[in-house]
Amino acid sequence: MDRLNRYLNPIERLGLGEMSYRFPLFANLALCVLSETYAYKIAHNPFIVGVYIIFLNIAFIIYFSFRDGILGGLISAIITIIYYFYIIYTRHYSGQQFASSIDTIIELGLIYILLALIIGWLKQTMDKLIGREANERIWLQTILEQLAVGVIITDNKGKIVQTNRQLENILGVKISKDFVIGKDMPTFPVKENKQPVIPAQSPISQAIKANKPVVGKEFEFERKDGKQVTVQVNASVIKNKKHQVIAAASIITDITQQKELERQKDDFLSMASHELKTPVTSLKMFIDLQRQQLQTKNPQKATYFNERIQDQANRLKELINDLLDVSSIQTNKLRFNKEKFDIISVLHDTVEGLQATTKKNEIVIKGSNSEKVYGDRYRIYQVLVNLISNAIKYSPNSKKIIVSSKKDKKNVVISVQDFGTGINKTQQNKIFERLYQVTDPQEKTFPGLGLGLYISKNIIERHHGKLWVKSTKGKGSTFYFSLPLYNKI
Ligand code: ADP
């Protein structure tokens, strides 16, 4: 029924730009045949027949010009005119009757053609206008769909007129078209500064009420898939020339990631100050103790506290260096003084230095005696210190740490193995991220800023090498890094 209506109803066809010539051709031929049958077989008064046929012909010409444009109208007009000539020919008109019939056909023909041209032209112009408007609407809709922010457009009562796909992505649900902002309750609870929000507090309804834009509102909610989302909403009203509010629009931006970064920065600041405070407090304490020992002339104890002061000063220096390195990595300013050097001798120096700091652990070296690489000796030393001191730090109940070297065709691979806490599979990739620390509530938390592995990975990658880990929770971890051998570069 719908299809039939779309085929026959000229109004339904407006804007589609579909013109057919077959339908007017066959419909008009059929009308001629019907008229002939009617005139000959049924009607007896030729005058009535004439009026009836002219009336029907005009209706057909108007209909087809409006349905199929100028072409449809002209087809109807021409078939009708030919049919009129056919009537004169078959009725054997002559003399005065013939002349006046020809005059009538010419007059009627001109009127028919004029009708077809005017109505057909009107129809075609309307088609073009409607098509252009539809194109503009599609164009606008395409832009809206591809925006990276969610968009809601409502009428001046808050009833939704238009939304886009990004809005659905952010909210995780489709908003139904009859939803009225400011009146209807969303299916999920929305909070602003941890307080539940009622419909009247939504930016669009506030903007409509106050007749001015509402900007920078932040809302939190939990999506159907369980994800916590924070959005920033800006809403403004749209006015006509008479300054009456005719609609309202709001832009919804997903700022969850931004918020998470802010939170990480805050956490980092409090963690960094806490980490820095510990050595500073100890420094102050050991300096006091050293002064007391100097006053009581106990040089042995004073020397002991002096060493502790050095330890704390070194810890402070390391922390500050880590912070500076991270900011250099971030701004791409980490510089290297590259040279050819023996990585195994650096490894031995590092182990020797670190072994001196721990009595509880035994660090064993295995593998080659000498391997030459090209890089920054100090930075590679820094990586080794980080990996070995992590192995010490995260092995509270085990003694042994094995540092090995191996080489393949192109690279030397150094590994640092411990038998300590180990790392969960899910966390093994994350530990190389900036500020990432495994926080296992069941475990004792270890001091640190979560920067060491991030810096080490950067250093190794800037030397065209790789850093990775293999670990089993509860059994221990092995960190590996590879560097290209000097003669293979
Ligand atoms: P930090 O040790 O200062 O926290 P790192 O970047 O060196 O920072 O390490 C990041 C995280 O990786 C640590 O918080 C720890 O959870 C985990 N990790 C690193 N090395 C080991 C290891 N040898 N054994 C177990 N966990 C480790």
Boltz pocket constraint, residues with backbone or C-beta under 6 A from the ligand:
constraints:
  - pocket:
      binder: B
      contacts: [[A, 386], [A, 387], [A, 390], [A, 391], [A, 394], [A, 418], [A, 420], [A, 421], [A, 422], [A, 423], [A, 431], [A, 433], [A, 436], [A, 437], [A, 438], [A, 439], [A, 446], [A, 447], [A, 448], [A, 449], [A, 450], [A, 451], [A, 452], [A, 453], [A, 454], [A, 477]]
      max_distance: 6.0
